[in-house]
Amino acid sequence: MEISVCGPADVALLDRHIASPGTLSFRARRFARQQRGESTCLLAWLEGRPVGHVEMRWLGCDAPAVRTARPGCPEINGLGVWPEELRSRGIGTALVRAAEGLARERGIATVGMGVAKDNPRAAALYARLGYQPLIDYLDRWSYEGPDGALRDCVDACAFLVKDLVRPALRNGRKPRCNEHPPSRQTRNDHADTRKVAAFHQQRHSP
């Protein structure tokens, strides 16, 4: 298995292999955020086909409750593995750890992710990876159906956080979720690609 940063040609390939709700591609919207420097989309590949994805949203969760509880905290979002028979084989874990590696390279001390209340399997995975509950919130999202009508959805979720590093107190204060200004966080995708490659080289080294 390999993990890489999503490229322009990958979006259509993802839509062929991994369906998304509605007529508008979720992957296209995620890639557009990456193009604006707001996120990095990672893909897992097995035998030349995409089998999973995750988005590191550098600007954080959209939910106001989460932004209030933990301002500026980047969010690991949209984790998925397909087909179902490939789940529980470490692909999701590898994607999360690759996203965490990108955050560490950017000097980010804490990251978070949301999990639906009706998804105990995912919650158990995130707990094993060191994520702790922060706050409950409502995740509001929408998609366009085949008839062109916009469908609004609301999911009851919990937002989880993980400390990637535990640096010493600076001048008696704890470091913020993100110690660096946005300009430091909006490095280009080539830099992220090199970091993902280095991550995998370390993982597969004897």
C-alpha positions in Angstrom: 0.0 0.0 0.0 1.2 3.5 -0.8 -0.1 6.9 0.4 0.1 10.1 -1.8 -1.3 13.6 -2.0 -4.3 13.8 -4.3 -3.5 15.2 -7.7 -5.8 16.8 -10.4 -6.1 13.5 -12.3 -7.1 11.5 -9.2 -10.5 13.1 -8.6 -12.3 11.5 -11.5 -10.5 8.2 -10.7 -11.8 8.4 -7.1 -15.3 9.0 -8.3 -15.2 6.0 -10.5 -13.9 3.7 -7.7 -15.6 5.3 -4.7 -19.1 6.8 -5.1 -20.1 9.9 -3.2 -23.7 11.1 -2.4 -25.5 13.2 -4.9 -24.5 14.5 -8.3 -21.7 16.8 -7.1 -18.4 15.1 -6.2 -17.3 15.4 -2.6 -13.8 14.7 -3.8 -13.9 17.7 -6.2 -14.9 20.0 -3.4 -12.1 18.6 -1.2 -9.6 19.0 -4.0 -10.7 22.6 -4.5 -10.0 23.3 -0.8 -6.5 21.8 -1.3 -5.9 24.0 -4.3 -6.8 27.0 -2.1 -4.2 25.9 0.5 -6.9 25.1 3.1 -6.3 21.4 3.2 -4.3 18.4 2.1 -6.0 15.4 0.7 -4.3 12.0 1.1 -5.1 8.9 -0.9 -4.3 5.2 -0.1 -3.4 3.0 -3.1 -3.4 -0.7 -3.4 -2.4 -2.5 -6.6 -2.8 0.8 -8.6 -6.3 1.6 -7.4 -7.5 4.0 -4.7 -8.8 2.2 -1.6 -9.1 5.1 0.9 -8.8 8.8 1.5 -8.6 11.4 4.2 -8.5 15.2 4.3 -6.4 17.3 6.7 -8.3 20.5 7.0 -5.8 23.1 8.1 -8.4 25.7 8.9 -10.3 23.3 11.3 -13.8 22.1 11.7 -16.7 24.2 10.4 -19.0 23.7 13.4 -19.2 26.8 15.6 -19.2 24.8 18.8 -15.9 23.1 18.0 -14.3 26.4 16.9 -15.3 27.9 20.2 -14.1 25.0 22.3 -10.7 24.6 20.4 -9.9 27.6 18.2 -7.6 27.0 15.3 -7.4 23.2 15.7 -6.8 21.4 12.3 -9.3 18.6 11.6 -8.7 15.2 10.1 -11.8 14.8 8.0 -13.5 12.4 5.5 -11.6 9.2 6.4 -12.9 6.3 4.4 -11.7 2.9 3.2 -13.4 1.0 0.3 -14.4 -1.7 -0.5 -15.6 -2.9 2.9 -13.6 -6.1 2.9 -10.4 -4.0 3.1 -11.5 -2.4 6.4 -9.8 -3.4 9.6 -6.5 -4.0 7.7 -4.7 -0.9 8.9 -5.4 1.3 5.9 -7.4 3.8 7.9 -4.8 3.9 10.6 -2.0 4.5 8.1 -4.0 7.4 6.6 -4.5 9.0 10.0 -0.9 8.6 10.9 0.2 10.1 7.6 -2.0 13.1 8.2 -0.6 13.5 11.7 2.9 13.4 10.2 2.1 16.3 8.0 0.8 18.2 11.0 3.9 17.6 13.0 6.0 18.8 10.1 4.1 22.1 10.3 4.8 22.5 14.0 1.2 21.8 15.0 0.8 20.4 18.5 -2.8 19.2 18.5 -5.2 17.9 15.8 -8.8 16.8 16.0 -11.5 14.8 14.2 -15.2 14.3 14.4 -16.9 10.9 14.8 -20.6 10.2 14.4 -22.4 9.0 17.6 -23.8 6.0 15.7 -20.3 4.8 14.6 -18.8 3.0 17.5 -16.4 1.1 15.3 -14.7 4.3 14.2 -14.8 5.7 17.7 -13.0 2.7 19.0 -10.3 3.0 16.3 -9.7 6.7 17.2 -9.5 5.9 20.9 -6.8 3.3 20.2 -4.9 6.0 18.2 -5.0 8.3 21.2 -7.9 10.6 20.5 -9.9 11.9 23.4 -13.5 13.4 23.5 -13.6 17.2 23.6 -17.2 18.2 22.8 -20.4 17.0 21.2 -21.7 18.9 18.2 -24.0 18.7 15.2 -22.3 18.2 11.8 -24.4 19.9 9.1 -23.8 19.1 5.5 -25.7 18.9 2.2 -25.6 17.3 -1.2 -27.5 17.6 -4.5 -29.7 14.7 -5.3 -30.4 13.3 -8.8 -33.4 15.6 -9.1 -31.3 18.6 -8.5 -32.8 19.3 -5.1 -30.4 20.2 -2.2 -30.7 17.8 0.7 -29.6 19.0 4.1 -28.2 16.5 6.6 -27.4 16.7 10.3 -25.3 14.2 12.2 -24.8 14.0 16.0 -21.1 13.8 16.4 -18.3 14.0 19.0 -15.2 16.0 18.3 -12.0 14.3 19.5 -8.5 15.7 20.0 -5.0 14.3 20.2 -1.8 16.0 21.4 0.9 15.2 18.9 3.7 16.6 21.0 3.9 17.7 24.6 6.3 20.6 24.6 7.4 22.3 27.8 5.4 25.4 28.9 6.6 28.6 27.3 6.6 31.5 29.7 4.2 29.6 31.9 1.5 29.1 29.2 0.4 26.0 27.3 1.0 26.1 23.5 -2.0 26.8 21.4 -3.5 24.3 19.0 -1.6 25.9 16.2 1.5 28.0 17.1 2.3 29.1 13.6 0.5 31.8 11.4 -1.6 30.6 8.4 1.2 31.4 6.0 3.3 28.8 7.6 0.5 26.3 7.2 -0.1 26.9 3.5 3.0 25.3 2.1 2.5 23.9 -1.4 1.4 20.3 -2.1 4.9 19.3 -3.3 6.2 19.8 0.2 3.4 17.6 1.6 4.2 15.0 -1.0 7.8 14.8 0.1 6.7 14.4 3.7 4.3 11.6 2.9 7.0 9.8 0.9 9.4 10.2 3.8 6.8 8.8 6.2 6.4 5.7 4.1 10.1 5.2 3.7 10.4 5.2 7.5 7.5 2.8 7.9 8.9 0.3 5.4 12.5 0.5 6.5 13.8 -2.8 8.1 
